[in-house]
Amino acid sequence: MSGKMVAAVESGGTKMVAALSRGPGEIIAHEKIPTTTPKETIYRLVEFFDREQSVHGKAEALAIGTFGPADLEVGSATYGFITSTPKPDWSQTDLLGPLREAFGGIPVVFETDVNAALFGEATWGAAKGFKHSAYFTVGTGIGGSLIVDGSLVHGSGHPEMGHMRVTKHPNDNFGGVCSFHGDCLEGLASGPAIEKRWGKKAEELPADHPAWVLEAYYLAQACVNVLTITPVEKIILGGGVMHQEQLLAMVRQEVIRLVNGYLKLQDAGELVVLPQLGDHAGILGCVALGQI
Amino acid sequence: MSGKMVAAVESGGTKMVAALSRGPGEIIAHEKIPTTTPKETIYRLVEFFDREQSVHGKAEALAIGTFGPADLEVGSATYGFITSTPKPDWSQTDLLGPLREAFGGIPVVFETDVNAALFGEATWGAAKGFKHSAYFTVGTGIGGSLIVDGSLVHGSGHPEMGHMRVTKHPNDNFGGVCSFHGDCLEGLASGPAIEKRWGKKAEELPADHPAWVLEAYYLAQACVNVLTITPVEKIILGGGVMHQEQLLAMVRQEVIRLVNGYLKLQDAGELVVLPQLGDHAGILGCVALGQI
């Protein structure tokens, strides 16, 4: 059975992914648009959807999963805005408003990119069938998302999982890159942290580089903290840094070591996983959000 | 308006608190019973309730908030049992069963002591009116509880907040007391950790003792981790260790230092608080649970 036709936008700092879709097997139209000025970017999004809807029919919902910080609070005066980003031209920008207007009165959903990705995985991917799950995206920053009892957890500017505290590895003398906290999770384990610590981009470091021992150490702590604070049954690790094929197994090993038999972790291999929808988790998550 | 009459039991490792109550102002009968063998302890609880019900009328619900580990999963074969505790005589003991039988067919609730305490605070205390809140009890162990969107968060044996990872203070050479993890939160900041580190019980250490700098450092990390992973609006710190009057202010200071402006923490004094119901949070929480 086909779902609703959704106009989905995965809104990133460097590019927008736009799609008309009814679900994973039914991506009817699809385009990548560079994120330039808000005016130009939104114009090109509207143009794409106008063109494709004239061929494929009208979207029944609009769903946006965006980079942040963004105002997700329905009813707030700046609902749908990108708020205080350092990204040129985008600070205090209404992203939802002009798109909503272009679509007329159809229902809209406005979420963070990580919430969309987790929702996609919970609908069609690795977290399907589980009540409680979490998603970390490990890339330019570290973002997190949480589903409890089947619902995305919301709060003012939360969750901010990238900024949790972690214990420094004894072999790590790096001070971290977070401008607020230095050595919080994002400060020590994001892509820019790896690059600054080792003087090379993450993707240029070989699989046996000591960088990955540190990375696994920090990501495992993040997993264990989520696991002790919430009853998650799946923790999905996505984002560019997780493209390192050796890394997932190293994180799982470290999670087992840290938990040390306390939680009934029969198999960290089933608990900590990659996104099944891969790099499409975000855009498909928007489609899933638009269908509810 | 009076609530339902609830037979409430706060079940602790050293004593049981039993009450017939309709709410904070209406504790109709109340007794403390030492926790000896299961048989004797349960017998005395039943005796108390029989006697008081014959005077004050029948309870409409039975609610138990217990020490653990306990099986909280409705429908499980060992639902209502204390499970694998090292406490003599209590391992694999059916606590709910004989009490439920003594009360005939009235509705029952079986929760952890910390869940009950948080529910009490969310109903009548410091977390009243907030959608998301957490409770730490800092005493013989460190227990945690979480409410998201107004509901207690459950999972198999979760949350296990006492076992989250924390960063060691540079002045702390103590290895910790947790038999699973050594230096997890409970291993470094529970009452027994304080006693073993300093050779004195927590309540015997003066207010300006360096113990409290370490304690605030660890509890603040716990608060910040909960705050980054969930959107809690109140974090309640209860338990014997929090009876140290200077400690709350020290934790708040440390939370502000760690957050360092990132989250919109206008006032850590409103975020991190003591239980308003004080040491009655647990038993009143049972009353609240029995009324839903």
Chai-1 contact restraints between the chains, C-beta under 6 A:
chainA,res_idxA,chainB,res_idxB,connection_type,confidence,min_distance_angstrom,max_distance_angstrom,comment,restraint_id
A,H132,B,G155,contact,1.0,0.0,6.0,A-B,restraint_1
A,V148,B,V148,contact,1.0,0.0,6.0,A-B,restraint_2
A,V148,B,V153,contact,1.0,0.0,6.0,A-B,restraint_3
A,V153,B,V148,contact,1.0,0.0,6.0,A-B,restraint_4
A,G155,B,P231,contact,1.0,0.0,6.0,A-B,restraint_5
A,H158,B,P231,contact,1.0,0.0,6.0,A-B,restraint_6
A,P159,B,I229,contact,1.0,0.0,6.0,A-B,restraint_7
A,E160,B,T228,contact,1.0,0.0,6.0,A-B,restraint_8
A,M161,B,T228,contact,1.0,0.0,6.0,A-B,restraint_9
A,M161,B,I229,contact,1.0,0.0,6.0,A-B,restraint_10
A,H163,B,T228,contact,1.0,0.0,6.0,A-B,restraint_11
A,H163,B,Y262,contact,1.0,0.0,6.0,A-B,restraint_12
A,M164,B,N225,contact,1.0,0.0,6.0,A-B,restraint_13
A,M164,B,T228,contact,1.0,0.0,6.0,A-B,restraint_14
A,R165,B,T167,contact,1.0,0.0,6.0,A-B,restraint_15
A,R165,B,Q221,contact,1.0,0.0,6.0,A-B,restraint_16
A,R165,B,V224,contact,1.0,0.0,6.0,A-B,restraint_17
A,T167,B,R165,contact,1.0,0.0,6.0,A-B,restraint_18
A,T167,B,T167,contact,1.0,0.0,6.0,A-B,restraint_19
A,F180,B,N260,contact,1.0,0.0,6.0,A-B,restraint_20
A,F180,B,Y262,contact,1.0,0.0,6.0,A-B,restraint_21
A,H181,B,N260,contact,1.0,0.0,6.0,A-B,restraint_22
A,Q221,B,R165,contact,1.0,0.0,6.0,A-B,restraint_23
A,V224,B,R165,contact,1.0,0.0,6.0,A-B,restraint_24
A,N225,B,M164,contact,1.0,0.0,6.0,A-B,restraint_25
A,N225,B,N225,contact,1.0,0.0,6.0,A-B,restraint_26
A,V226,B,I229,contact,1.0,0.0,6.0,A-B,restraint_27
A,T228,B,E160,contact,1.0,0.0,6.0,A-B,restraint_28
A,T228,B,M161,contact,1.0,0.0,6.0,A-B,restraint_29
A,T228,B,H163,contact,1.0,0.0,6.0,A-B,restraint_30
A,T228,B,M164,contact,1.0,0.0,6.0,A-B,restraint_31
A,I229,B,P159,contact,1.0,0.0,6.0,A-B,restraint_32
A,I229,B,M161,contact,1.0,0.0,6.0,A-B,restraint_33
A,I229,B,V226,contact,1.0,0.0,6.0,A-B,restraint_34
A,I229,B,I229,contact,1.0,0.0,6.0,A-B,restraint_35
A,P231,B,G155,contact,1.0,0.0,6.0,A-B,restraint_36
A,P231,B,H158,contact,1.0,0.0,6.0,A-B,restraint_37
A,N260,B,F180,contact,1.0,0.0,6.0,A-B,restraint_38
A,N260,B,H181,contact,1.0,0.0,6.0,A-B,restraint_39
A,Y262,B,H163,contact,1.0,0.0,6.0,A-B,restraint_40
A,Y262,B,F180,contact,1.0,0.0,6.0,A-B,restraint_41
